[in-house]
Amino acid sequence: MGTAERRGAPADDGATGVAEEPSAVRPQAPDRDIPAAAPDTRAGERQPGYRPLWREEPARRRRMPDPVRTAAVRAVLVVAVTLILAMVAFLCTLAESWLAFPMVLGSVAGTVVATWGVLDVWVTRQVWNQRHGVVSVPSSTARAMRRERRRARRQARAAERGRGRIGRRGGAGQLSHP
C-alpha cells in the first residue's frame, strides 16, 4: 500500500496527499512521502491529519557498552569472512581447482581468528561488568571499591562531626590542657 493510498488520495494524479487549505499556500515537498510544512509550523506541533511513520517503544534490553559492542562487531565480521572462506574452499574442492588448498588453509586460519574474536567479546564483557559494578559477587572489584568509598565517606562525616563538637565546647580548639 503506497503513501497516497493510505491517505485516501488517488496515486496517479500527482497529489501529495496533504489537504490544501484555500487561504494558505504550502510549498511543494521535495519528496512525495514527506508532507510539506508551512514556514510557521513548529517542530513540536502536530499537523491535522498527520500520522507518524512509527511509534517509539522502549527498548526491552539495555544497550551493550561501547567496548563490548565494538568487540562483537569485530567478531561478527571475522566469523562472516571465515564462513565465506570455508564456502569458497568447499566449492573449489568440488570444482577440483588449484585454489582449494589455499582456501582450506585460509579457512583454518580464519577459524582460529574467529574463535579469538568470540573469546574477545566474552572477556571484554566480563571485564566491563566487573569494572562497572554490574556483577555483584564477592570477588567483584566494583564491590570492594564501593565498600572503600563508603568507608571513606563515613570517616569524613565522623571527622566533620568531631570538629563541630570541639567548636561547640567553647574552648580555643584545643583537645587537652597544656
N, C-alpha and C positions, 0 to 999 in steps of 0.2 A: 504494500500500500504506500503510495507516494505521499509527499507532503501536501500537495494540492488536494488529494482525495481525502486526507484526514481533516482538512479544513472545510471541506464541502464545496470547493470551487472546481470547475472543470479543468482538467490537466492541460488541454491543448490551446486554451485561449490566451495564454501568456500572462495571466493574472498571478500576482504574488500570493494571493490568499489572504491578505490583510485587508480588512474593511477600510475603505477610504472615507474619510469624513469630508463633507462638502465644504466646510469652512476652512479647513486646514489642508495644505498640500504637503504630502510627505515625500521625502527624497526617495529615489529608487534604490533598493537594496542591491549590493554587489553580488549577492548570491540568492538564489530562489529559496533556499532553505532558511535563510536568516531574514526575519522581518526587519524592515527599515524603521528606525526610531526617529521620532521628532527631535529637533535640537534641544527642546526644553525638557525632555524626558530625563528623569533622574535614574540612576542605576538601581536604586533600591525599590522603585515603584514598579508595580506590575501593570502592563497594558491590558485593556479589556480584551478578552479572547486569547490571551497569552497562555500557552501551556508549556511548561518546561520539558526539555527533551528527556531528562532523567531526574530521579529523586535521589538525594544524598541519603545514604544509610550508614549508620555507624559500623565500623569495622568489627568483625567478630573476634579477630585476634589482633594482638598488638603487632606493630611493625617490627621487623627484625632490626637489631642495631646495625649501624653502618659497617663496622668491620666484618661482622658475620655475613651481611648481605653481599659484601664485596667478595668474600671467600666463596660464598655459594654461587655467585655468578661465574666466577673463575672456574669452579668445579664443574658447573653445567656445561660451559664451553669446552672444557677439556674432555669431558665424557662424550659430548656430541662429536667432537673431532675423532675421538677414539672409535666410536661406533661407525663413523664414515670410513675410517681406515680399515676396520675389520670387514665391512661390507665390500669395499673395493678389493681387499685381499681375497675374499671368498669368490667374487666374480672373476678376478684374474686367474684364480686357481681353476675355476670351471672352464675358462677360455684357454687354459694352458699357455698363458702369457708369461713372458720373462719377468714382468713386474710383480708376479705373485710372491716371490721370496722377499724382495724388499718391503712389500706391503705387509707381509706377515711379521717381519721384524719391526716395522713401524707400529703395527697394532699391538705387539707385545710391549714395546716401549710406552705406547700410549696407555696401555692398561696399568702399567706401573705408575705413570704420572697421574692418571685418573684416580687411582687408589690414594695417592698422596693428596690430591685435591679434596677428596671426600673426607679424609682424615683431618685435613687442614680446617675444613668447615667445623668439624666436631670439636677440635681443640680450641679454635677461636671462640666458639660458642661457650665452651666450658670456662675459658679464661675470662671472657666478658662477664658471664654470670657471677663468677667468684669475685671479680674486682668491683662490680657494681651492686653487690648485695642482693641479687635475685635469689640465689640459693642460700637458705639459712640452715646450714648443717654445722655441727660443732667444729669442723675443720675449716670452715669458711673464713677467709681473710677479712671479708667485709664485716662479719660479726665481731671479730676481735677489734677491728678499727672503730666500730660503733661503740663497743664497750670502753675503749680508751677515751673516746670523745666524751662519753657520759661521765666517766670518772674525772676528766679534766674540768668539765662544767661544774660538777659537784664541788670540787676543790675550790674553783674560782668563786662560787656562791658562798661557800663556807668562809673563805678568806674575806670576802666583802662584808659578811655579817660580823665577823670578828673585828674588822676595822670600825664598823659602825658602833659596836658595843664599847670599844675603847674610847671613842669620841664622846659618848654619852655620859661617861663616868665623871666628867668634869675635870679630869686630870690634864696634864700637858702632853698627853700622848705617850707617857712612859708606862711600861708594863710593870716595873717594880721600883721601889725606892732605892736611891744610891747608897 
